[in-house]
Amino acid sequence: MSLKERIQQMAAQYYPDVQAIRHHIHSHPELSFQEHETSAYVAARLDEYGITNRRTAAGTGIVALIEGRNPGKRCIALRADMDALPIQEENTTNYRSQHDGVMHACGHDVHTSCLLGAARILQATRDEWEGTVKLIFQPGEEKHPGGASLMIADGAMENPKPEAIFALHVYPHLPTGTLGFRAGQYMASADEVYITIEGKGGHAALPHQTIDPIAISALVITGLQQVISRRSNPLIPSVLTFGRIAGGFATNVIPGKVEILGTFRAMDEKWRYEAHKLIKEYTEQTCAAWGATAIVEIPVGYPMLFNDPALTAKAVQWANDYAGQEQVHELDMRMAAEDFSFYTLHMPGCFFRIGTNKDDKEFLAPVHNPHFDINEPSMEVGVGMMAWCAVNALNG
């Protein structure tokens, strides 16, 4: 039996255990940088598989090593994120979230389960490949500054340093059994935008005696949309979205302050920082023209995610071999962001997708939705493909 066939066989054999792991993690979600129970659970599963060469990183993260033959020859990394979102789950499954207001609505429970399944396979086959596999169980992907940046700062990618890194992500837009790849630019940078407009409050019937921050906020929001669309190269995607406006108390009161929260995404690093400057200048100047003061903060977030073309081309070949060419798809660019991009600043990376819907008819709810769920047999493909990428990258 070939190594590929062994991996496929074990992925099928371990699927019920991977499913049970996913149910446990899904039922006990934890927010970013609070993944204490999840981390302990992952460590216990690694102990069961005999993977004891590990340490913690970035608080709740875990770095573990699986050594094959000639472990110093080379190293590659496999990464999974572990945190959940502040969303109230509306599914009624027997594994629904037991924590009010917290839900695995982005599939990180799936990613962690798949990496545990792949680790079990790699541990069982370590006499059949050379080198070392570094397992990265990462906290805080959903929250600035991103758990990936903290894992790197904590030395997770050193001793040994991987030559490449792989990660998978659920994808409800493709059916179970399929895999998606995109070389080069794939996902956008993501920066948070915080604007505070300070005016002068007063009676709603006497606006001339006030500096109305609500009216000014309307000018700022609509004007910034024009700034971004008119000043950017239309061939370079970018988007500015405001998700929260807070200010005011009653119908007849003009408040003294309004707070606006948003996000800016871009597919070009030069334009990214030019846009930061334009957002700040336009907001400050517009507020000043109406007698208000603006405080604009744009903390730098995740960089653009770039899949190494050569590594991705190899991964596509491995996917064609593992799942069949008809099951492998090219992905479109997305304006969503991923802190996996931090790893790709230090080494070649390949971030790919596993299809999770059922026959394009079920499990179609998007990520970050209270009804998000997956067709769980998709994890069998995810487990096998992660292990297959690792052994090919090491043996190639």
Secondary structure, 3 states (H helix, E strand, C coil): CCHHHHHHHHHHHHHHHHHHHHHHHHHCCCCCCCCHHHHHHHHHHHHHCCCCCEEEECCCEEEEEEECECCCCCEEEEEEECCCECCCCCCCCCCCCCCCCCECCCCHHHHHHHHHHHHHHHHHCHHHCECEEEEEEECCCCCCCCHHHHHHHCCCCCCCCCCEEEEEEEEEEEECCCEEECCEEEECEEEEEEEEEECECEECCCHHHCECHHHHHHHHHHHHHHHHHHHCCCCCCEEEEEEEEECCCCCCEECCEEEEEEEEEECCHHHHHHHHHHHHHHHHHHHHHCCCEEEEECCCCECCEEECHHHHHHHHHHHHHHHCHHHEEECCCECCCCCHHHHHCCCCEEEEEEEEEECCCECCCCCCCCCCCCCCCHHHHHHHHHHHHHHHHHHC
